[in-house]
């Protein structure tokens, strides 16, 4: 039997990846909102501390901001903010959040989009 914490971890990884794919494919606003809401609900239901939830919600907010930019300059700014935040998480002591950011490919996605 798989531990619940591990299932939550991979569910969150998949949901973050789904949101990034929706942004990449220029999905409808409704699909993006549904994906963001699924992430919010899952973050709230997982056994993360309040601090971890704040980090995950901040990450969600930064990723979602990439979807609503109006021009290339705004996109670059949003991606740079997201890249800085992902690097900050990479250096944190919280292994669970570090693993989630790494396994959902947030840093790689940002690096690809910044090229």
C-alpha positions as CSV (number, residue, x, y, z in Angstrom):
1,X,0.0,0.0,0.0
2,X,1.3,3.5,-0.9
3,X,1.5,6.0,1.9
4,X,-1.0,8.9,1.7
5,X,1.8,11.5,1.8
6,X,3.4,10.0,-1.2
7,X,0.2,10.0,-3.2
8,X,-0.4,13.7,-2.2
9,X,3.1,14.5,-3.4
10,X,2.7,13.0,-6.8
11,X,-0.9,14.4,-7.2
12,X,0.5,17.8,-6.6
13,X,3.4,17.3,-9.0
14,X,0.9,16.2,-11.6
15,X,-1.4,19.1,-11.0
16,X,1.5,21.6,-11.2
17,X,2.7,20.0,-14.4
18,X,-0.9,20.1,-15.8
19,X,-1.1,23.8,-15.1
20,X,2.2,24.5,-16.9
21,X,1.1,22.4,-19.9
22,X,-2.2,24.3,-20.0
23,X,-0.3,27.6,-20.0
24,X,2.1,26.2,-22.7
25,X,-0.8,25.2,-25.0
26,X,-2.7,28.5,-24.4
27,X,-5.7,26.7,-22.9
28,X,-9.0,28.5,-22.3
29,X,-9.3,30.7,-19.2
30,X,-11.9,28.3,-17.8
31,X,-9.4,25.3,-18.1
32,X,-6.8,27.4,-16.4
33,X,-9.1,28.4,-13.6
34,X,-10.2,24.8,-13.1
35,X,-6.6,23.7,-12.9
36,X,-5.7,26.4,-10.4
37,X,-8.7,25.6,-8.2
38,X,-7.8,21.9,-8.2
39,X,-4.4,22.8,-7.0
40,X,-5.7,25.1,-4.3
41,X,-8.1,22.4,-3.0
42,X,-5.4,19.7,-3.1
43,X,-2.9,22.0,-1.3
44,X,-5.5,22.6,1.4
45,X,-6.3,18.9,1.8
46,X,-2.7,17.7,2.0
47,X,-1.0,17.3,5.3
48,X,1.3,20.3,4.7
49,X,2.1,22.8,7.5
50,X,0.8,26.3,7.2
51,X,4.2,27.5,6.1
52,X,4.4,24.8,3.4
53,X,0.9,25.7,2.2
54,X,1.9,29.4,1.9
55,X,4.9,28.4,-0.2
56,X,2.8,26.2,-2.5
57,X,0.1,28.8,-2.9
58,X,2.8,31.4,-3.7
59,X,4.2,29.1,-6.3
60,X,0.8,28.6,-7.8
61,X,0.2,32.3,-7.9
62,X,3.5,32.9,-9.7
63,X,2.9,30.1,-12.3
64,X,-0.7,31.4,-12.9
65,X,0.7,34.9,-13.5
66,X,2.6,33.6,-16.5
67,X,-0.8,32.7,-18.2
68,X,-2.2,36.2,-18.0
69,X,0.6,38.4,-19.2
70,X,-0.2,40.7,-22.1
71,X,3.2,41.0,-23.8
72,X,6.7,39.5,-24.0
73,X,8.2,42.0,-21.5
74,X,5.5,41.1,-18.9
75,X,6.1,37.4,-19.6
76,X,9.8,37.7,-19.0
77,X,9.2,39.6,-15.7
78,X,6.8,36.9,-14.5
79,X,9.1,34.1,-15.5
80,X,12.1,35.8,-13.8
81,X,10.1,36.1,-10.6
82,X,9.1,32.5,-10.8
83,X,12.7,31.4,-11.5
84,X,13.9,33.4,-8.5
85,X,11.3,31.8,-6.3
86,X,12.1,28.3,-7.5
87,X,15.8,28.9,-6.9
88,X,14.9,30.1,-3.3
89,X,12.9,26.9,-2.8
90,X,15.8,24.8,-4.2
91,X,18.0,26.2,-1.4
92,X,15.5,25.8,1.4
93,X,15.7,23.2,4.1
94,X,12.2,21.8,3.4
95,X,12.9,18.6,1.4
96,X,9.2,18.0,0.6
97,X,8.7,21.3,-1.1
98,X,12.1,21.1,-2.8
99,X,11.2,17.7,-4.2
100,X,7.8,18.9,-5.4
101,X,9.3,21.8,-7.3
102,X,12.0,19.6,-8.8
103,X,9.7,16.7,-9.8
104,X,7.0,19.0,-11.2
105,X,9.8,20.4,-13.5
106,X,9.0,24.0,-12.5
107,X,12.6,25.2,-12.8
108,X,13.1,23.4,-16.2
109,X,9.9,24.8,-17.6
110,X,10.8,28.4,-16.6
111,X,14.3,27.9,-18.0
112,X,12.9,26.7,-21.3
113,X,10.4,29.6,-21.6
114,X,13.1,32.2,-20.7
115,X,15.2,31.1,-23.8
